[in-house]
Amino acid sequence: MARTAAPVYDPQAIEPKWREAWKKAGLFRVTEDSSKPKFYNLVMFPYPSGPLHMGHFRNYVIGDAFARYKVMRGFNVLNPFGWDAFGLPAENAAIKSGIPPRVSTEGNIAISKHELDIMGVLYAWDREVTTCNEDYYQWTQWLFLKFLEMGLAYKQKAWVNWCPKDMTVLANEQIVNGVCWRCGTKPTKKELEQWFFKITAYAQRLLDDLNKLDRWPERVKVMQANWIGRSEGAELEFFVEHDGKLRVFTTRPDTVFGATFMVVAPEHEMVQKVVTPEQRAAVDAYIERTKAETEIERLSTEHEKTGVFSGAYAINPFTKERIPIWIADYVLATYGTGAIMAVPAHDSRDFEFARRYKLPIRRVISANREAASEPLDQAFEAYDGVLVNSGSFSGLSVKEGVARISAEAERMGIGRRTITYRLRDWLISRQRYWGVPIPIIYCPDHGIVPVPYDQLPISLPDKVEFRSDGQNPLLHTPSFLDTTCPKCGKPSRRETDTMDTFVDSSWYFLRYADPNNQRLPFDKKTVDYWMPVDQYTGGIEHAILHLLYSRFFMKALFDAGMVSVDEPFAALFTQGMIHRNGYVMAKSKGNGITPDDMVQKYGADTGRVYELFIGPPDQDAEWNDRGVDGVARFLHRVWRLILGEEDEVVPGMAPVSSEDLARKLHETIEKVTRDLEAFHFNTAMSALMELSNSMQDYLQAGGQRNEAWEAVCRDLTKMLGPFASHLAEEMWQRLGGEGLVVFQAWPQADPDILRRARVVVVVQVDGKVRDRIEMPAGIDQVAAQQRALTGPNVRRAIGDRAVRRAVYVPDRLINLVTG
């Protein structure tokens, strides 16, 4: 390889050249290729609300670096990008400024594409999707109709969360910490006819299949499991005096003898039937007050429990006692049946409520029979007691009591064992303009009529009048609203609600696989080649909303025979946020750094490397300008190290042989490869820095720039490719390398060289031998302890205990002390 002399490293001069070279070479322009293993690498697409800053780029740089690495490993890499382009911010901006949402959105997309480009973040732009374009949302409408056919889309009157500022409905998942996830306004309750997707039909599969996702963060799976909220129990019927019956769901049928009152949610349909004339005014006033409370507030343990007596009574089917029916905010219409049997002795919320309103408290579970009549200072919620004061069931264990009382309720015809979920059906209607029109027509004769598939898309009109009161402009746009019925041809009107934007993002990863299909949303054979996504990268804030909805979509499409896998994302990585000056980097905080500023001052590669080196990528990190300067110095040093010709020998330096340097190189190849596979970009970068230090030591000790040296330079350059991509290309060319470095084979560690550089370290836990682990010779104590803790035998021996200290005999033994 013929070397070219190097001038001073000038990133602003060299970087544009390599970006053009990648585009010309068709980096990430791929087709289905059975001769290579496929790898679908995906970062969550953004909402184009304005210019990006370096905080946004952590996600994109991680994805870009990993995609380049996988190309070098020989994979056929699909690395697409697009825009989640519908949504409220553009519509709200249009109300204020008069700039149409499409115009502002397209302008923001152009700015963002420029910023991605100058940072060297490249995608398969020939597969770009934009959710507000007809060639995408036509197929979102198509999928709505498919769900309607499958019985998964339906319209129903329901109490919904209403954002008074954004003038639209919110799904339960879109209320975060008690406020609207978009604007931070506290929502109220409103009863409206709305469109839903029947996600509850998949509740158990969504829960069970979390076990398949062994490459997802555990905390994301826990968040989804908690949101789905499976509860086993029984439904029981309590007869209401003079008017019907109330169904309740309980996880503790064993406590039914302790039910001393009933509570129904303010929104429950039975409220207006059971309330007595004397109590109606008080009940109506109470219901009106609760509309201002969010579900999160109502469920909070710190929230004061309030209620009002309905005036009506029910009959406890087991005790035959007459018990009062109360209306209270701590019971939700959306959970179980919206009514509970209140057992204050054994439920803390019921206990608090009973104390406040002086309602009876009867103990029916006790740690022992002798304590059956002792007064309670708090609810006894244990599951390991025995039944007391429970008629013929007294003396049974809780487990036996649950089974026997459930069976008795079934025998009496007033109950059944059942399972319920916290998860509610997904409310997708939005009373706003800038979204996908729901393809439904309302005919005076035929009622709800789906738009035929061959009449899609139902286009969103560009020319509408935005009103200061926030009302949906489609209500006042006759050219959109007025139409004819597809069945009878009579004058009819279109649905003016648009779809929740999370519908758009629940299937976009499938369209990337087949973006130009004009017959279907995607071709099954093509999608089957690429799916599932092998690596998905994005923020933890999407753990419930987007990720749960996408899993639902994939299962529904699997049942429709449109895909062959029922989980969309095989591996998930959630990156941490970048902070600066103590706050999350944000335009509104004034602490953002633009990509243009970064490139002009340092070059793109300094920004890329710093974002990957700043800390563990799954944790938040604080931006430090001195750290950026340090990365810039490192890149300049590597440039001089690899391409320089005059080396300063330092007298007295310990000699470093070519064999020592080769050993260090292969240890680095092994570590960087392992770290990249584990998404440990920061430690991979540290290893490359250590290798460059060893190379510097070699030269300063009088080492020669011979063929062995050149081999180390070439492999370091390759490994820098995913990180400092422009620099690596320039150095590769100047080293005489052929083609682009991104298309070179990733370096392979030589096992023979590594074997000569390894030792077997005995691992003890509290003095007992638990493992023998191969480690690099000369490994320090911290690294040896980290390596020791990866062994399953060691982890099992330690259990839940903490390692207090470690005793290390270098290259021979490490004893982990837990006492």
C-alpha positions, 0 to 999 in steps of 0.5 A: 500500500503506497502511503501519501504524505499528510498535511495538517488535519483539516476536518472542514476540508476533508469531510464534505468529500467523503460524504459525497463519496458515500452517497456516490457509492450507494452506502445503505442502498440495498436490496434483498440478498440471500447470499448475505445475512440481513441486518435491519438497523433502525432508529426511531424516526423524529417529529420534524418540529424544528432544527436538531441539536447535538442532544438529538444526535446521540440517537442518530450517531449510535445508529449510524456507527452500529450500521457502519460496523455491521456493513464491515462485518459483512451484513446486508444492512437496511438502515432507513429513515423518515419523518413522523410528520403529523401532529399538533405542534405544526397545527398549533403553529399554523393557528398562530402564524398562518403558515400551513402545517405542510409548509412548516413541516417540509421546511423543518424536514429540509433543515433536519436532512441538512444537519444529518448530512453534515454530521455524516449520518447517512441513511437509505434515503431511497426508502424515506417515508413521510407520514403526512404524504399521501403515498404513506397515509393512504396505507394507514387508512388501508390498515384502518379498514383492514382492522375494521374488517377484523373487528379490531376497529369500532366506534363507541360513546365513552368518557375520554380524557380531553385536553382543553388547550389542544382541544382534542382527546388523549389516550390514557397512555398520553397522560404523563404525570397527570398532564397532557404529554404534548402541552402539559395541560391538565386534562378533563373528562368528556363523553364523546363518540370515538373510534377505538382499536381493540388492543385489549383483544391482544392483552394476554399475548402482549404480556406473554410475548414479553418473554420472547424479548430477551434483548430488550431492557428489563425496565421496558418490559416491566413498564409494559407488563405493569401497564397491561396489568393482568389481575386474576380474580372473580366477578360477583353480582350484588343485587341492588334494591329496587333496580337491577344488579351491580357486577364487581371484579375482585382479586380477593373473593375470600374477603366477600364476608367483609364487604360492608359497602360498595363503591362505583366510579362517577362515570359508571352507567349505573350511577344515574339508575341507582341514585335516589332523588334526595341524593341527586343534587349532591351526586351531580355536583360530585361528578362534576368535580371529579371531571377535573381529576386525572386517573393518575391523581385518582389512583395516587396513594397520596390523593385524599379519597372522597365520595358521596352516598347514592342513597341506594343499597345493595345486598351482599350475596353471602351475608345477605346484609344490606350495604350502602352504595357510594360513588367515589373517585378512587374507583375507575370506570375503565378498570374491571367493571367500574364497581367494587365491593369495599372491604375496608379491613383488608384494603388500604384505600377502602380502609381510608374511605371507611374511616373518613365516612364512618362506615363499618370495618369487619375483619375476615382475614387474620394471622390467627383465629384469636385475633379475629375480633381485635380492632385494626389500626390499618388494613390487614392486606396479607395473603398468608392468614386464615378466614374468620367471621366468614360463615362456613368458610372460616378457618380456611387459608386465603388460597383455599378461601379464594378457590372455595368462595369462587366456586360457591359463587359460580354454583349460586349463579352470581359469579365466575372466575375471570381475568381482567387487565388494566389495559384499555382499548386504544382511543385513536380519534383526534379532533384536529386537522393535521392527521390521517383522515379516518376513512369513514362516511356517515350516510343518513340511511346506512349509518357508518360506511367504510370508504372502499379500498379503491377510493383511497386515499381520502386526502387531507385538504391543504386549504383550510381555515384555522380558527382561533377557538382551536376547532377542527377546520375540517368541520368547516371545509365543505369540499372535504366534509360533503360527499356521497354514500358509496352504497346508495349515492345519497348526500353524506358526510365524512368523518372529520376526526383524524387518527392519533399520530401513534397509528402512523408510527405503529407500522412505518418500519414495515413500509421501509421494507417496501416503500414504493409499493403502489398496490399494498402497504407492503409485500409479504415476501419482501417484509419477511426477508427484513423483519423483525428489526434486528436492532431498534434504538430510541428513547425510554419515553416510548416504552409504553406508547409507541412500543406497545402499539407497534407490538399490537399492530404486528400481532394483528397483521400476523393474524391477518396473514400479512407478516410471518413474525408477530414481534417487530423488534428483536433487540431494543436499546434506549439511549440516555439524554444529553444534559448541558449546564444542568438541564436536558439539552433543549432549544427552549433552555438555550443550552443546545449546540447546533450541528452547524456550530459543531462542524464549523468549530471542530468538524463532524467527527469530533461531535460523533466521537464525543457523543459515543465516548461521553459515557455509557450510552444507556445513561444520561450524560453531561455535555462538557466543552473541555471533553469535546476539546479533548476528543478533538486533540485525540483525532489530531494526534491519531492523524499525526501518529498514522500519517506522520513521518518524523517520530521523536524518540524519547530517551529512557523509554522502555522498549516496545517490540513489534510483538508487544504492539501486535498483541495490543492490537489483537486485544483491542480488536477483540475488545472493540468487537465485543463492546460494539456488539454490546452497545458499549461504544464508550469503552470501545472508544477507550480501547482505541485510545489505549491502542493509540497510546501503545502505538505512540509508546512504540514510536517513542521507544524507537520502533520503526514504521515497518510493515508490522506498524503499517498493519496496526495502522490499517486495523486502527483506521478500520476500527475508527470507521464507525466512530470518526468516519470521515477521518478514517476514510481520509487516512485509509486513502492516504495509507494506500487502501483501496475502496472505502473503509466502510466496505472493508472487512472488519479486523479479526483477532488472531486467537494464537496471538491472544492465547499468548497474551492470556492467563487463567485467573481463579475466581473465589467468592468468600474464599471458595473457588467458583470459577476459572476465567481467561483474562488478558495478561496484566489486567488490572484489579478493576477490570478483573473484578468486572470480568469475574462478575460476568461468570454465571457461577460467580453471580449465583454464589453472590446472589443478592449480596454486595461485593464489599472488597476484592483481593487480587493477585495479578494474573492468578487469583481474585477473591470477591468478599461479600461479608 
